[in-house]
Amino acid sequence: MLAFTKMQSLGNDFILVDGIRLPFELDKGQIRYIADRHLGIGCDQVLVAELTDSNADFAMRVFNADGTEAEQCGNGARCFARFLHEEGLSDKRRLSVALRRHAINLEVEDDWQVVVEMGEPIFDPSEIPFESDHQTAAYELEVSNEVYEVHVVSMGNPHAVVLVNDIDSVDVDSLGAAIGRHARFPQGANVGFVSLNTRNKLRLRVWERGVGETLACGSGACAAVVSCHRVGEVDDQVLVELPGGVLDVRWPGQGSVFLKGSAITVFRGEINLALV
């Protein structure tokens, strides 16, 4: 039996498991089973806490609902901080956590508000990765005989950001999948659709690789604010309204992006993976 904790932030939900006290490996079939909302527990991502050889306090592995491993998860990182505290694995208010490509810093505030220092955004197409022979603020991308202006950035994972006038009318699952699986994104991308409200507030819907549209996406909120800031549309601190709630994102135009929001424990349990 595998012990787990179900957590969520703005409806972006996770299954967290302790791979520190008892190290283990999950295969793709087991992850898909855990994430299945009908046959398993149900979640957007599975997060595994592990020890690390780096200078970080812990490592966090992120698995999408389809079993693929992701590089980053901003909302999941906040839940991860609370999980470490509630499991007695740490009592530190400031934590460093190693991901696949880099490390992030977490700060636990009162009432389980958690601030994530997400690191610096990456715009170099070769590092995102995105196929382009030059770097610019926005790129033209042809999808189903339509040309879209797409802002491309990595927040530790690749993101495409599209500004739209009517966010409610966007077919996020269809268009998001078409952009996110475009050949110019060799590793795929998360796709955010943004509607600007004011200079310190925007609306966002996100299609996530390996999941589909989610109620919230922390790294997607950061990518949206960074992309809009680069073209002068928003200020340094922005409230990002997603279907599941509001995130607070800060970026002054250089350096690290800071993401603040809630982390909520839903329930704990055990699952029998021998059934897979």
FENNORNOR-V636925 format. One record per residue. N is the residue number from 1. RES is the residue in one small letter. D_FIRST is the distance of its C-alpha to the first C-alpha in Angstrom with 2 decimals. Layout:
n res d_first
N RES D_FIRST
N RES D_FIRST
This chain:
n res d_first
1 m 0.00
2 l 3.81
3 a 6.50
4 f 9.61
5 t 13.22
6 k 15.46
7 m 18.99
8 q 22.32
9 s 25.83
10 l 28.56
11 g 26.18
12 n 24.87
13 d 21.15
14 f 18.23
15 i 14.50
16 l 14.31
17 v 11.71
18 d 12.62
19 g 13.45
20 i 15.98
21 r 14.53
22 l 12.09
23 p 13.68
24 f 12.10
25 e 13.59
26 l 12.77
27 d 15.22
28 k 17.33
29 g 15.87
30 q 12.33
31 i 14.21
32 r 16.42
33 y 13.75
34 i 12.22
35 a 15.91
36 d 17.14
37 r 18.66
38 h 18.92
39 l 15.90
40 g 13.22
41 i 13.48
42 g 16.74
43 c 18.29
44 d 21.12
45 q 19.36
46 v 16.11
47 l 16.96
48 v 15.55
49 a 17.11
50 e 18.41
51 l 21.28
52 t 24.53
53 d 27.66
54 s 29.86
55 n 31.64
56 a 29.07
57 d 26.85
58 f 23.60
59 a 22.67
60 m 21.13
61 r 20.07
62 v 20.58
63 f 19.37
64 n 21.16
65 a 19.87
66 d 21.36
67 g 19.39
68 t 22.41
69 e 22.45
70 a 24.88
71 e 27.09
72 q 27.24
73 c 26.06
74 g 28.27
75 n 26.56
76 g 23.14
77 a 24.73
78 r 25.84
79 c 22.42
80 f 21.17
81 a 23.84
82 r 22.79
83 f 19.10
84 l 20.33
85 h 22.49
86 e 20.12
87 e 17.44
88 g 20.37
89 l 20.40
90 s 24.01
91 d 26.83
92 k 29.16
93 r 30.85
94 r 31.66
95 l 29.07
96 s 29.45
97 v 26.65
98 a 26.86
99 l 26.23
100 r 26.93
101 r 30.68
102 h 31.57
103 a 30.61
104 i 30.84
105 n 31.66
106 l 30.13
107 e 31.93
108 v 30.40
109 e 33.10
110 d 33.41
111 d 31.52
112 w 28.80
113 q 31.18
114 v 30.31
115 v 32.83
116 v 31.82
117 e 34.45
118 m 33.68
119 g 36.25
120 e 39.39
121 p 39.58
122 i 40.53
123 f 43.35
124 d 44.24
125 p 43.44
126 s 42.59
127 e 39.88
128 i 38.28
129 p 38.61
130 f 41.15
131 e 44.01
132 s 47.30
133 d 50.34
134 h 50.92
135 q 49.24
136 t 50.13
137 a 48.85
138 a 48.24
139 y 48.22
140 e 49.28
141 l 46.62
142 e 47.57
143 v 45.04
144 s 46.10
145 n 49.77
146 e 49.40
147 v 49.72
148 y 47.53
149 e 48.06
150 v 44.77
151 h 44.03
152 v 41.71
153 v 39.84
154 s 36.79
155 m 34.80
156 g 32.63
157 n 31.87
158 p 34.63
159 h 36.05
160 a 38.88
161 v 40.61
162 v 43.05
163 l 45.43
164 v 46.19
165 n 48.58
166 d 46.60
167 i 42.86
168 d 42.16
169 s 43.72
170 v 41.73
171 d 39.50
172 v 36.73
173 d 34.39
174 s 37.26
175 l 39.30
176 g 36.39
177 a 34.93
178 a 38.43
179 i 39.04
180 g 35.60
181 r 35.71
182 h 39.39
183 a 40.49
184 r 41.78
185 f 38.23
186 p 37.02
187 q 33.48
188 g 33.61
189 a 33.93
190 n 32.82
191 v 35.76
192 g 37.08
193 f 39.87
194 v 41.95
195 s 44.60
196 l 46.72
197 n 47.68
198 t 49.41
199 r 49.50
200 n 46.60
201 k 44.51
202 l 43.11
203 r 40.86
204 l 38.12
205 r 35.90
206 v 33.55
207 w 32.21
208 e 29.31
209 r 28.64
210 g 25.63
211 v 25.26
212 g 28.66
213 e 30.35
214 t 28.33
215 l 29.43
216 a 29.90
217 c 29.85
218 g 30.69
219 s 31.92
220 g 33.74
221 a 35.50
222 c 36.61
223 a 37.84
224 a 39.77
225 v 41.50
226 v 42.36
227 s 43.80
228 c 45.87
229 h 47.03
230 r 48.30
231 v 50.63
232 g 51.81
233 e 50.24
234 v 48.27
235 d 48.64
236 d 46.53
237 q 44.19
238 v 42.85
239 l 40.75
240 v 38.66
241 e 38.06
242 l 35.12
243 p 34.01
244 g 31.34
245 g 33.65
246 v 35.66
247 l 35.03
248 d 37.59
249 v 38.52
250 r 41.15
251 w 42.91
252 p 46.53
253 g 47.19
254 q 46.11
255 g 43.39
256 s 39.84
257 v 38.55
258 f 37.01
259 l 34.52
260 k 33.92
261 g 31.76
262 s 29.15
263 a 25.44
264 i 23.67
265 t 20.31
266 v 19.40
267 f 16.24
268 r 12.86
269 g 9.62
270 e 5.92
271 i 5.47
272 n 4.70
273 l 6.67
274 a 8.06
275 l 10.28
276 v 12.02
